[in-house]
C-alpha cells in the first residue's frame, strides 16, 4: 500500500485533480441550468409536476446505461461524462431549489413588499438567504453523487480516480483497488463535511434574518 503510494503519488495526484475538475465543472454547469429552471416552475404547479417527473425518470436510468446510450452521439471522454453528470444533477438540484423557495413563509414576502423592496431586493435580501440552507443541502447531495458517478465515468475514458480503481479490478491488484476506493470515498467525505458546514452556517444566518 505505502510502497505503491510512494512510487505513484504524482500520477495519483493528477487523477485526483482530473476528478475534481470533472466534479467542479459538472456542479457549476448544473447550477447555472437548475436555478432558472427552478424559478420558472415555481410559477406553475402543472409545469413543476411535469418537469420534476421527467427529471425523476431520467435520474432512475443507471449511469452506465446512460453513458452507453450517449457514446454513439457524443463519443468517449470528459465531455460525455460531464453531460451525463449535469443531467443527473438536475433532478437533485431543481427539486431542492424548488422546495427551498416554496418553503418560504408568504407572510415574510408580504412584509418585504410592505417595506418597499422591489423584486430584485426581495429575492437577494429575503428569498435567497432563507432558501440557501436547503439549496446548499441539494448541492451537497449532488456533489457527493457526482463524485461517485465520476468514478464510474473512467470506463468511458473520462479520467479521474476511477482509473486507479478499475485498473486495479482488471489487474486484480489490491493496492490499486484500495487506493482508488480510499481516495474516492475520502473525497466524498471531505466534500460532505465542507458543504455540511456551509449549510449549517447558512441556516444560522437564515434564522437570524427571520428573528429580525
Residue frames as a rotation matrix with the C-alpha (Angstrom) as fourth column:
UNK 1
0.561 0.828 0.000 0.00
0.828 -0.561 0.000 0.00
0.000 0.000 -1.000 0.00
UNK 2
0.655 -0.371 -0.659 2.60
0.047 -0.850 0.525 2.57
-0.754 -0.375 -0.539 1.14
UNK 3
-0.422 -0.875 0.235 5.13
0.288 0.116 0.951 1.50
-0.860 0.469 0.203 -1.47
UNK 4
-0.143 0.461 0.876 2.53
0.990 0.060 0.130 1.93
0.007 0.885 -0.465 -4.23
UNK 5
0.841 0.482 -0.248 1.74
0.508 -0.859 0.054 5.44
-0.187 -0.171 -0.967 -2.92
UNK 6
0.306 -0.816 -0.491 5.41
-0.021 -0.522 0.853 6.45
-0.952 -0.250 -0.177 -2.83
UNK 7
-0.597 -0.571 0.564 6.02
0.485 0.304 0.820 5.20
-0.639 0.763 0.095 -6.37
UNK 8
-0.499 0.512 0.700 2.84
0.809 -0.014 0.587 6.61
0.310 0.859 -0.407 -7.93
UNK 9
-0.161 0.489 -0.857 1.85
0.723 -0.533 -0.440 9.67
-0.672 -0.690 -0.268 -5.86
UNK 10
-0.764 -0.183 -0.618 2.39
-0.186 -0.856 0.483 12.03
-0.617 0.484 0.620 -8.83
UNK 11
-0.866 0.479 -0.143 0.01
-0.019 0.255 0.967 10.14
0.500 0.840 -0.212 -11.13
UNK 12
-0.343 0.749 -0.567 -2.45
0.927 0.367 -0.076 9.73
0.152 -0.552 -0.820 -8.25
UNK 13
-0.387 0.141 -0.911 -2.46
0.369 -0.882 -0.294 13.48
-0.845 -0.450 0.289 -7.64
UNK 14
-0.935 0.020 -0.355 -3.01
-0.325 -0.454 0.830 14.08
-0.145 0.891 0.430 -11.35
UNK 15
-0.646 0.731 -0.219 -6.01
0.422 0.581 0.696 11.76
0.636 0.357 -0.684 -11.38
UNK 16
-0.270 0.508 -0.818 -7.34
0.895 -0.180 -0.407 13.44
-0.354 -0.842 -0.406 -8.24
UNK 17
-0.642 -0.022 -0.766 -7.10
-0.071 -0.994 0.088 16.85
-0.763 0.111 0.637 -9.94
UNK 18
-0.921 0.343 -0.186 -8.89
-0.155 0.117 0.981 15.45
0.358 0.932 -0.054 -13.02
UNK 19
-0.428 0.778 -0.460 -11.64
0.831 0.539 0.137 14.11
0.354 -0.324 -0.877 -10.78
UNK 20
-0.311 0.257 -0.915 -12.03
0.613 -0.681 -0.400 17.46
-0.726 -0.685 0.055 -9.01
UNK 21
-0.883 -0.058 -0.466 -12.16
-0.283 -0.726 0.627 19.25
-0.374 0.685 0.625 -12.35
UNK 22
-0.755 0.640 -0.143 -14.96
0.238 0.470 0.850 17.00
0.611 0.608 -0.507 -13.61
UNK 23
-0.218 0.675 -0.705 -16.92
0.976 0.161 -0.147 17.45
0.014 -0.720 -0.694 -10.38
UNK 24
-0.484 -0.034 -0.875 -16.44
0.341 -0.928 -0.153 21.24
-0.806 -0.372 0.460 -10.25
UNK 25
-0.950 0.112 -0.292 -17.43
-0.311 -0.438 0.843 21.75
-0.034 0.892 0.451 -13.89
UNK 26
-0.618 0.748 -0.243 -20.45
0.488 0.607 0.627 19.45
0.617 0.269 -0.740 -13.59
UNK 27
-0.171 0.552 -0.816 -21.79
0.943 -0.149 -0.299 21.15
-0.287 -0.820 -0.495 -10.45
UNK 28
-0.664 -0.145 -0.734 -21.19
0.076 -0.989 0.126 24.65
-0.744 0.028 0.668 -11.83
UNK 29
-0.919 0.338 -0.204 -22.99
-0.255 -0.116 0.960 23.94
0.301 0.934 0.192 -15.11
UNK 30
-0.490 0.759 -0.429 -25.76
0.736 0.624 0.264 22.11
0.468 -0.186 -0.864 -13.26
UNK 31
-0.307 0.337 -0.890 -26.43
0.721 -0.528 -0.448 25.12
-0.621 -0.780 -0.081 -11.02
UNK 32
-0.858 -0.051 -0.510 -26.46
-0.240 -0.839 0.488 27.54
-0.453 0.542 0.708 -13.97
UNK 33
-0.739 0.620 -0.264 -29.24
-0.087 0.300 0.950 25.42
0.668 0.725 -0.168 -15.51
UNK 34
-0.435 0.583 -0.686 -31.11
0.795 0.607 0.012 24.35
0.424 -0.540 -0.727 -12.35
UNK 35
-0.727 0.132 -0.673 -31.58
0.426 -0.683 -0.594 27.78
-0.538 -0.719 0.440 -10.76
UNK 36
-0.763 0.482 -0.430 -33.55
-0.626 -0.716 0.309 29.40
-0.159 0.505 0.848 -13.63
UNK 37
-0.579 0.568 -0.585 -35.49
-0.043 0.695 0.718 26.17
0.814 0.441 -0.378 -14.26
UNK 38
-0.570 0.324 -0.755 -36.50
0.812 0.367 -0.454 26.01
0.130 -0.872 -0.472 -10.59
UNK 39
-0.753 0.268 -0.601 -37.57
0.040 -0.893 -0.448 29.66
-0.656 -0.362 0.662 -10.51
UNK 40
-0.771 0.465 -0.435 -39.56
-0.578 -0.224 0.785 29.13
0.267 0.857 0.441 -13.72
UNK 41
-0.468 0.606 -0.643 -41.54
0.254 0.789 0.559 26.11
0.846 0.098 -0.524 -12.48
UNK 42
-0.855 0.176 -0.488 -42.39
0.456 -0.194 -0.869 27.93
-0.248 -0.965 0.085 -9.24
UNK 43
-0.772 0.535 -0.343 -44.93
-0.582 -0.813 0.040 29.88
-0.257 0.231 0.938 -11.30
UNK 44
0.050 0.797 -0.602 -46.92
-0.901 0.297 0.318 26.82
0.432 0.526 0.733 -12.38
UNK 45
0.037 0.043 0.998 -47.98
-0.730 0.683 -0.003 23.71
-0.682 -0.729 0.057 -10.44
UNK 46
0.918 0.344 0.198 -48.64
-0.106 0.693 -0.713 21.79
-0.383 0.633 0.673 -13.68
UNK 47
0.650 -0.733 -0.197 -45.23
-0.422 -0.133 -0.897 22.72
0.632 0.667 -0.396 -15.12
UNK 48
-0.107 -0.709 0.697 -43.45
-0.993 0.037 -0.116 21.82
0.056 -0.705 -0.707 -11.88
UNK 49
0.398 0.342 0.851 -45.12
-0.459 0.878 -0.138 18.39
-0.794 -0.336 0.506 -11.84
UNK 50
0.999 -0.006 -0.034 -44.16
-0.029 0.422 -0.906 17.70
0.020 0.906 0.422 -15.46
UNK 51
0.401 -0.915 0.047 -40.54
-0.621 -0.309 -0.720 18.88
0.673 0.259 -0.692 -15.06
UNK 52
-0.139 -0.469 0.872 -39.88
-0.970 0.242 -0.024 17.10
-0.200 -0.849 -0.489 -11.76
UNK 53
0.624 0.426 0.655 -41.49
-0.299 0.905 -0.303 13.87
-0.722 -0.007 0.692 -13.00
UNK 54
0.942 -0.288 -0.171 -39.45
-0.117 0.198 -0.973 13.94
0.314 0.937 0.152 -16.21
UNK 55
0.099 -0.954 0.282 -36.22
-0.814 -0.240 -0.529 14.58
0.572 -0.177 -0.801 -14.32
UNK 56
0.109 0.019 0.994 -37.10
-0.832 0.549 0.080 11.78
-0.544 -0.836 0.076 -11.92
UNK 57
0.937 0.258 0.236 -37.48
-0.076 0.809 -0.582 9.32
-0.341 0.528 0.778 -14.80
UNK 58
0.631 -0.768 -0.105 -34.08
-0.294 -0.112 -0.949 10.34
0.717 0.630 -0.297 -16.22
UNK 59
-0.021 -0.657 0.753 -32.47
-0.976 -0.149 -0.158 10.05
0.216 -0.739 -0.639 -12.78
UNK 60
0.512 0.310 0.801 -33.75
-0.579 0.814 0.054 6.48
-0.635 -0.491 0.596 -12.47
UNK 61
0.914 -0.247 -0.322 -31.71
-0.163 0.502 -0.849 5.39
0.371 0.829 0.419 -15.53
UNK 62
0.690 -0.719 -0.086 -28.48
0.509 0.397 0.764 3.63
-0.515 -0.571 0.640 -14.43
UNK 63
0.470 -0.550 -0.690 -25.40
-0.456 -0.821 0.343 5.74
-0.756 0.153 -0.637 -15.15
UNK 64
-0.573 -0.730 0.373 -23.66
-0.071 0.498 0.864 3.05
-0.816 0.469 -0.337 -17.21
UNK 65
-0.048 0.651 0.757 -26.76
0.877 0.391 -0.280 2.67
-0.479 0.650 -0.590 -19.38
UNK 66
0.847 0.370 -0.381 -26.91
0.206 -0.890 -0.407 6.43
-0.490 0.267 -0.830 -19.97
UNK 67
-0.022 -0.938 -0.346 -23.19
-0.493 -0.291 0.820 6.50
-0.870 0.189 -0.456 -20.83
UNK 68
-0.589 -0.196 0.784 -23.76
0.401 0.771 0.494 3.67
-0.702 0.605 -0.376 -23.32
UNK 69
0.397 0.843 0.362 -26.70
0.802 -0.127 -0.584 5.50
-0.446 0.522 -0.727 -24.93
UNK 70
0.879 0.004 -0.478 -24.74
-0.079 -0.985 -0.155 8.72
-0.471 0.174 -0.865 -25.37
UNK 71
-0.059 -0.988 0.146 -21.37
0.056 0.143 0.988 7.35
-0.997 0.067 0.047 -26.52
UNK 72
-0.156 -0.011 0.988 -22.54
0.939 0.309 0.152 6.91
-0.307 0.951 -0.038 -30.18
UNK 73
0.745 0.517 0.420 -23.69
0.619 -0.771 -0.149 10.56
0.247 0.372 -0.895 -30.16
UNK 74
0.931 -0.329 0.156 -21.09
-0.364 -0.864 0.347 12.34
0.020 -0.380 -0.925 -28.01
UNK 75
0.316 -0.855 -0.412 -18.20
-0.168 0.377 -0.911 9.88
0.934 0.357 -0.024 -28.09
UNK 76
0.420 -0.294 -0.858 -15.84
0.831 0.504 0.235 8.97
0.364 -0.812 0.456 -25.26
UNK 77
-0.498 -0.806 0.320 -14.16
0.538 -0.576 -0.615 11.33
0.680 -0.134 0.721 -22.80
UNK 78
-0.852 0.041 -0.523 -14.79
0.457 -0.432 -0.778 14.06
-0.257 -0.901 0.350 -20.25
UNK 79
-0.835 0.543 -0.092 -17.39
-0.527 -0.740 0.417 15.87
0.158 0.397 0.904 -22.34
UNK 80
-0.179 0.775 -0.606 -19.78
-0.132 0.592 0.795 12.92
0.975 0.222 -0.004 -22.28
UNK 81
-0.435 -0.053 -0.899 -19.14
0.796 0.443 -0.412 12.35
0.420 -0.895 -0.150 -18.57
UNK 82
-0.953 0.047 -0.299 -19.89
0.118 -0.852 -0.510 15.98
-0.279 -0.521 0.807 -17.70
UNK 83
-0.612 0.773 -0.170 -23.02
-0.582 -0.295 0.758 15.96
0.535 0.562 0.630 -19.89
UNK 84
-0.097 0.562 -0.821 -24.38
0.310 0.801 0.512 12.88
0.946 -0.205 -0.253 -18.07
UNK 85
-0.602 -0.204 -0.772 -23.49
0.791 -0.023 -0.611 14.29
0.107 -0.979 0.175 -14.65
UNK 86
-0.958 0.286 -0.030 -25.27
-0.284 -0.957 -0.056 17.56
-0.045 -0.045 0.998 -15.41
UNK 87
-0.306 0.882 -0.358 -28.38
-0.393 0.225 0.892 15.63
0.867 0.413 0.278 -16.46
UNK 88
-0.132 0.215 -0.968 -28.38
0.684 0.727 0.069 13.58
0.718 -0.652 -0.243 -13.25
UNK 89
-0.833 -0.306 -0.461 -27.81
0.552 -0.516 -0.655 16.66
-0.037 -0.800 0.599 -11.08
UNK 90
-0.733 0.579 0.357 -30.88
-0.291 -0.741 0.605 18.43
0.615 0.340 0.711 -12.43
UNK 91
0.161 0.846 -0.508 -33.29
0.271 0.457 0.847 16.21
0.949 -0.274 -0.155 -10.52
UNK 92
-0.059 -0.263 -0.963 -31.49
0.987 0.132 -0.096 16.75
0.152 -0.956 0.252 -7.20
UNK 93
-0.877 -0.422 -0.228 -30.86
0.457 -0.881 -0.125 20.47
-0.148 -0.213 0.966 -7.63
UNK 94
-0.652 0.695 0.303 -34.18
-0.198 -0.542 0.817 21.50
0.732 0.473 0.491 -9.23
UNK 95
0.188 0.751 -0.633 -36.14
0.507 0.478 0.717 19.57
0.841 -0.455 -0.291 -6.61
UNK 96
-0.121 -0.316 -0.941 -34.21
0.991 -0.097 -0.095 21.14
-0.061 -0.944 0.325 -3.72
UNK 97
-0.973 -0.232 0.017 -34.19
0.232 -0.966 0.117 24.69
-0.011 0.118 0.993 -5.10
UNK 98
-0.394 0.910 0.126 -37.91
-0.055 -0.160 0.986 24.42
0.918 0.381 0.113 -5.87
UNK 99
0.297 0.492 -0.819 -38.63
0.742 0.421 0.522 23.13
0.601 -0.762 -0.240 -2.35
UNK 100
-0.541 -0.612 -0.577 -36.42
0.838 -0.453 -0.306 25.82
-0.074 -0.648 0.758 -0.80
UNK 101
-0.962 0.190 0.198 -38.36
-0.133 -0.953 0.272 28.71
0.240 0.235 0.942 -2.32
UNK 102
-0.123 0.970 -0.208 -41.72
0.029 0.213 0.977 27.01
0.992 0.114 -0.055 -1.76
UNK 103
0.000 0.068 -0.998 -40.94
0.895 0.444 0.030 26.66
0.445 -0.893 -0.061 1.96
UNK 104
-0.928 -0.358 0.108 -40.60
0.288 -0.869 -0.402 30.42
0.238 -0.342 0.909 2.48
UNK 105
-0.302 0.833 -0.463 -43.48
0.785 -0.057 -0.616 31.81
-0.540 -0.550 -0.637 4.55
UNK 106
-0.066 0.341 0.938 -45.62
0.848 -0.475 0.233 34.07
0.525 0.811 -0.258 2.31
UNK 107
0.854 0.408 -0.323 -46.03
0.521 -0.672 0.527 36.43
-0.002 -0.618 -0.786 5.27
UNK 108
0.095 -0.908 -0.407 -42.30
0.503 -0.309 0.807 37.18
-0.859 -0.282 0.427 5.13
UNK 109
-0.564 -0.236 0.791 -42.58
0.825 -0.188 0.533 38.02
0.023 0.953 0.301 1.42
UNK 110
0.398 0.819 0.414 -45.53
0.729 -0.556 0.400 40.30
0.558 0.143 -0.818 2.12
UNK 111
0.707 -0.210 -0.675 -43.57
0.489 -0.544 0.682 42.03
-0.510 -0.812 -0.282 4.88
UNK 112
-0.391 -0.916 0.087 -40.71
0.643 -0.204 0.739 42.66
-0.659 0.345 0.668 2.44
UNK 113
-0.323 0.377 0.868 -43.11
0.819 -0.348 0.456 44.13
0.474 0.858 -0.197 -0.11
UNK 114
0.733 0.658 -0.174 -44.58
0.636 -0.571 0.519 46.29
0.242 -0.491 -0.837 2.65
UNK 115
0.334 -0.715 -0.614 -41.08
0.485 -0.429 0.762 47.60
-0.808 -0.553 0.204 3.41
UNK 116
0.696 0.041 -0.716 -40.82
-0.451 -0.751 -0.482 48.80
-0.558 0.659 -0.504 -0.19
UNK 117
-0.372 -0.847 0.380 -38.49
-0.166 0.464 0.870 46.10
-0.913 0.261 -0.313 -1.60
UNK 118
0.200 0.358 -0.912 -38.62
-0.974 -0.026 -0.224 45.65
-0.104 0.933 0.343 -5.36
UNK 119
0.942 0.297 -0.156 -38.49
-0.320 0.936 -0.146 42.16
0.102 0.187 0.977 -6.89
UNK 120
0.294 -0.916 -0.271 -34.68
0.030 0.293 -0.956 42.07
0.955 0.273 0.113 -7.08
UNK 121
-0.442 -0.424 0.791 -34.22
-0.719 -0.359 -0.595 43.30
0.536 -0.832 -0.146 -3.50
UNK 122
0.456 0.715 0.529 -36.88
-0.884 0.435 0.174 40.85
-0.106 -0.547 0.830 -2.33
UNK 123
0.881 -0.152 -0.448 -35.02
-0.055 0.908 -0.415 37.98
0.470 0.391 0.792 -3.99
UNK 124
0.032 -0.998 -0.053 -31.50
0.087 0.056 -0.995 38.94
0.996 0.027 0.088 -2.85
UNK 125
-0.575 -0.312 0.757 -32.28
-0.589 -0.484 -0.647 40.14
0.568 -0.818 0.094 0.68
UNK 126
-0.055 0.651 0.757 -35.10
-0.941 0.219 -0.257 37.84
-0.333 -0.727 0.601 1.74
UNK 127
0.824 0.543 -0.164 -35.87
-0.565 0.764 -0.312 34.87
-0.044 0.349 0.936 -0.52
UNK 128
0.421 -0.727 -0.543 -32.32
-0.247 0.484 -0.840 33.75
0.873 0.487 0.024 -1.35
UNK 129
-0.534 -0.657 0.532 -30.94
-0.697 -0.013 -0.717 33.92
0.478 -0.753 -0.452 2.22
UNK 130
0.028 0.638 0.770 -33.94
-0.891 0.365 -0.270 31.96
-0.453 -0.679 0.578 3.54
UNK 131
0.901 0.364 -0.235 -33.74
-0.433 0.743 -0.511 29.37
-0.011 0.562 0.827 0.75
UNK 132
0.219 -0.933 -0.286 -29.94
-0.844 -0.034 -0.536 29.00
0.490 0.358 -0.794 0.86
UNK 133
-0.315 -0.391 0.865 -29.71
-0.813 0.581 -0.033 26.24
-0.490 -0.713 -0.501 3.54
UNK 134
0.460 0.558 0.691 -31.97
-0.099 0.805 -0.585 23.89
-0.882 0.201 0.426 1.57
UNK 135
0.898 -0.197 -0.394 -30.24
-0.421 -0.126 -0.898 24.83
0.127 0.972 -0.196 -1.71
UNK 136
-0.062 -0.993 0.101 -26.85
-0.972 0.037 -0.232 24.02
0.227 -0.113 -0.967 -0.18
UNK 137
-0.054 0.142 0.988 -28.28
-0.512 0.846 -0.149 20.73
-0.857 -0.514 0.027 1.04
UNK 138
0.886 0.425 0.186 -29.12
-0.029 0.450 -0.892 19.91
-0.463 0.785 0.411 -2.56
UNK 139
0.581 -0.761 -0.289 -25.66
-0.698 -0.285 -0.657 21.00
0.417 0.583 -0.697 -3.74
UNK 140
-0.210 -0.658 0.723 -24.12
-0.915 0.393 0.092 18.73
-0.345 -0.642 -0.685 -1.08
UNK 141
0.300 0.401 0.866 -26.13
-0.123 0.916 -0.382 15.70
-0.946 0.008 0.324 -2.22
UNK 142
0.988 0.091 -0.123 -25.43
-0.124 0.008 -0.992 16.48
-0.089 0.996 0.019 -5.89
UNK 143
0.306 -0.950 -0.055 -21.70
-0.926 -0.283 -0.250 16.86
0.222 0.128 -0.967 -5.22
UNK 144
-0.248 -0.368 0.896 -21.43
-0.658 0.743 0.123 13.52
-0.711 -0.559 -0.427 -3.43
UNK 145
0.606 0.555 0.570 -23.45
0.086 0.667 -0.740 11.82
-0.791 0.498 0.357 -6.17
UNK 146
0.896 -0.296 -0.332 -21.26
-0.425 -0.356 -0.832 13.44
0.128 0.886 -0.445 -8.83
UNK 147
-0.047 -0.959 0.281 -18.06
-0.984 0.093 0.152 12.23
-0.172 -0.269 -0.948 -7.15
UNK 148
-0.097 0.074 0.992 -19.40
-0.247 0.964 -0.096 8.68
-0.964 -0.254 -0.075 -7.20
UNK 149
0.801 0.474 0.366 -20.65
0.228 0.325 -0.918 8.69
-0.554 0.818 0.152 -10.80
UNK 150
0.686 -0.629 -0.365 -17.48
-0.725 -0.545 -0.422 10.46
0.066 0.554 -0.830 -11.98
UNK 151
-0.218 -0.733 0.644 -15.56
-0.691 0.582 0.429 7.45
-0.689 -0.352 -0.633 -10.66
UNK 152
0.219 0.405 0.888 -17.64
0.320 0.830 -0.457 5.18
-0.922 0.384 0.052 -12.91
UNK 153
0.905 0.229 -0.358 -17.07
-0.197 -0.522 -0.830 7.60
-0.377 0.822 -0.427 -15.81
UNK 154
-0.055 -0.993 -0.105 -13.47
-0.726 -0.032 0.687 6.42
-0.685 0.114 -0.719 -16.11
UNK 155
-0.149 0.053 0.987 -14.80
0.361 0.933 0.004 3.46
-0.921 0.357 -0.158 -18.11
UNK 156
0.748 0.383 0.541 -15.53
0.641 -0.207 -0.739 5.92
-0.171 0.900 -0.401 -20.96
UNK 157
-0.094 -0.944 0.315 -12.02
0.951 -0.179 -0.253 7.44
0.296 0.276 0.915 -20.78
UNK 158
0.725 0.412 0.552 -13.07
0.238 -0.902 0.360 10.45
0.646 -0.130 -0.752 -18.71
UNK 159
-0.359 -0.915 0.182 -10.10
-0.009 -0.191 -0.981 10.07
0.933 -0.354 0.061 -16.36
UNK 160
0.278 0.443 0.853 -10.30
-0.802 -0.382 0.459 10.65
0.529 -0.811 0.249 -12.61
UNK 161
-0.308 -0.456 0.835 -9.93
-0.917 0.375 -0.134 8.36
-0.252 -0.807 -0.534 -9.64
UNK 162
0.692 0.638 0.339 -11.89
-0.502 0.762 -0.409 5.57
-0.519 0.113 0.847 -11.30
UNK 163
0.510 -0.598 -0.618 -8.81
-0.616 0.246 -0.748 4.89
0.600 0.762 -0.243 -13.43
UNK 164
-0.548 -0.745 0.381 -6.96
-0.791 0.313 -0.526 3.60
0.273 -0.590 -0.760 -10.36
UNK 165
-0.157 0.583 0.797 -9.91
-0.709 0.495 -0.502 1.59
-0.687 -0.644 0.336 -9.09
UNK 166
0.810 0.583 -0.063 -10.87
-0.448 0.546 -0.708 -0.08
-0.378 0.602 0.704 -12.38
UNK 167
0.214 -0.830 -0.515 -7.25
-0.721 0.221 -0.656 -0.72
0.659 0.512 -0.551 -13.35
UNK 168
-0.601 -0.426 0.677 -6.88
-0.795 0.409 -0.448 -2.49
-0.086 -0.807 -0.584 -10.03
UNK 169
0.243 0.789 0.564 -10.00
-0.568 0.587 -0.577 -4.56
-0.786 -0.180 0.591 -10.67
UNK 170
0.817 0.036 -0.576 -8.84
-0.553 0.336 -0.762 -5.54
0.166 0.941 0.295 -14.16
UNK 171
-0.030 -0.955 -0.296 -5.38
-0.582 0.257 -0.772 -6.48
0.813 0.149 -0.563 -12.89
UNK 172
0.752 0.370 -0.546 -6.68
0.257 0.598 0.759 -7.97
0.607 -0.711 0.354 -9.62
UNK 173
-0.366 -0.931 0.017 -4.12
0.522 -0.220 -0.824 -5.71
0.771 -0.293 0.566 -7.92
UNK 174
0.254 0.610 -0.751 -5.21
0.941 0.025 0.338 -4.95
0.225 -0.792 -0.567 -4.35
UNK 175
-0.483 -0.462 -0.744 -3.21
0.681 -0.732 0.013 -1.73
-0.551 -0.500 0.668 -3.70
UNK 176
-0.968 0.161 0.191 -4.81
0.035 -0.668 0.744 -0.01
0.247 0.727 0.641 -6.70
UNK 177
-0.150 0.973 -0.175 -8.29
0.522 0.229 0.822 -1.18
0.839 0.032 -0.542 -5.69
UNK 178
0.140 0.169 -0.976 -7.79
0.988 -0.094 0.126 0.06
-0.070 -0.981 -0.180 -2.13
UNK 179
-0.712 -0.476 -0.517 -6.27
0.462 -0.871 0.166 3.43
-0.529 -0.120 0.840 -3.09
UNK 180
-0.816 0.486 0.315 -8.96
0.124 -0.385 0.915 4.05
0.565 0.785 0.254 -5.70
UNK 181
0.128 0.900 -0.417 -11.64
0.689 0.222 0.690 3.30
0.713 -0.375 -0.592 -3.12
UNK 182
-0.034 -0.222 -0.975 -9.98
0.949 -0.313 0.038 5.27
-0.313 -0.924 0.221 -0.31
UNK 183
-0.906 -0.389 -0.165 -9.39
0.318 -0.885 0.340 8.37
-0.278 0.256 0.926 -2.44
UNK 184
-0.580 0.769 0.269 -12.91
0.164 -0.212 0.963 8.37
0.798 0.603 -0.003 -3.91
UNK 185
0.298 0.702 -0.647 -14.53
0.792 0.197 0.578 7.83
0.533 -0.684 -0.497 -0.51
UNK 186
-0.279 -0.503 -0.818 -12.22
0.874 -0.486 0.001 10.39
-0.398 -0.714 0.575 1.13
UNK 187
-0.967 -0.048 0.252 -13.09
0.182 -0.821 0.541 12.99
0.181 0.568 0.803 -1.49
UNK 188
-0.158 0.986 0.056 -16.81
0.283 -0.009 0.959 12.37
0.946 0.168 -0.278 -0.96
UNK 189
0.300 0.231 -0.925 -16.49
0.938 0.107 0.331 12.56
0.175 -0.967 -0.185 2.83
UNK 190
-0.636 -0.625 -0.452 -14.40
0.681 -0.730 0.050 15.74
-0.362 -0.276 0.891 2.66
UNK 191
-0.830 0.392 0.396 -16.86
0.053 -0.652 0.756 17.45
0.555 0.649 0.520 0.30
UNK 192
0.115 0.926 -0.360 -19.75
0.567 0.237 0.789 16.37
0.816 -0.295 -0.498 2.51
UNK 193
0.056 -0.152 -0.987 -18.20
0.982 -0.168 0.082 17.88
-0.178 -0.974 0.140 5.64
UNK 194
-0.892 -0.435 -0.119 -17.30
0.400 -0.885 0.239 21.18
-0.209 0.166 0.964 3.96
UNK 195
-0.663 0.696 0.276 -20.73
-0.045 -0.405 0.913 21.64
0.747 0.593 0.300 2.39
UNK 196
0.158 0.700 -0.696 -22.49
0.773 0.351 0.528 20.49
0.614 -0.622 -0.486 5.57
UNK 197
-0.397 -0.396 -0.828 -20.64
0.831 -0.538 -0.141 23.21
-0.390 -0.744 0.543 7.49
UNK 198
-0.998 0.029 0.059 -21.68
0.005 -0.856 0.518 25.82
0.066 0.517 0.854 4.90
UNK 199
-0.313 0.943 -0.111 -25.26
0.284 0.205 0.937 24.51
0.906 0.262 -0.332 5.03
UNK 200
0.137 0.321 -0.937 -25.39
0.978 0.105 0.179 24.87
0.156 -0.941 -0.300 8.83
UNK 201
-0.719 -0.475 -0.508 -23.82
0.541 -0.841 0.021 28.33
-0.437 -0.259 0.861 8.64
UNK 202
-0.855 0.465 0.229 -26.42
-0.065 -0.535 0.843 29.42
0.514 0.705 0.488 6.09
UNK 203
-0.014 0.878 -0.478 -29.13
0.624 0.381 0.682 28.00
0.781 -0.289 -0.553 8.34
UNK 204
-0.179 -0.134 -0.975 -27.92
0.939 -0.318 -0.129 30.05
-0.293 -0.939 0.182 11.30
UNK 205
-0.957 -0.211 -0.199 -27.85
0.140 -0.937 0.320 33.22
-0.254 0.279 0.926 9.19
UNK 206
-0.589 0.803 0.087 -31.33
0.092 -0.040 0.995 32.49
0.803 0.594 -0.050 7.82
UNK 207
0.104 0.607 -0.788 -32.69
0.903 0.275 0.330 32.02
0.417 -0.746 -0.520 11.34
UNK 208
-0.540 -0.388 -0.747 -31.09
0.682 -0.721 -0.120 35.28
-0.492 -0.574 0.654 12.34
UNK 209
-0.968 0.223 0.115 -32.84
-0.077 -0.701 0.709 37.06
0.238 0.677 0.696 9.48
UNK 210
-0.224 0.943 -0.245 -36.15
0.455 0.323 0.830 35.52
0.862 0.075 -0.502 10.48
UNK 211
-0.070 0.153 -0.986 -35.80
0.996 -0.046 -0.078 36.79
-0.058 -0.987 -0.149 14.04
UNK 212
-0.893 -0.257 -0.370 -35.21
0.236 -0.966 0.102 40.31
-0.384 0.004 0.923 12.84
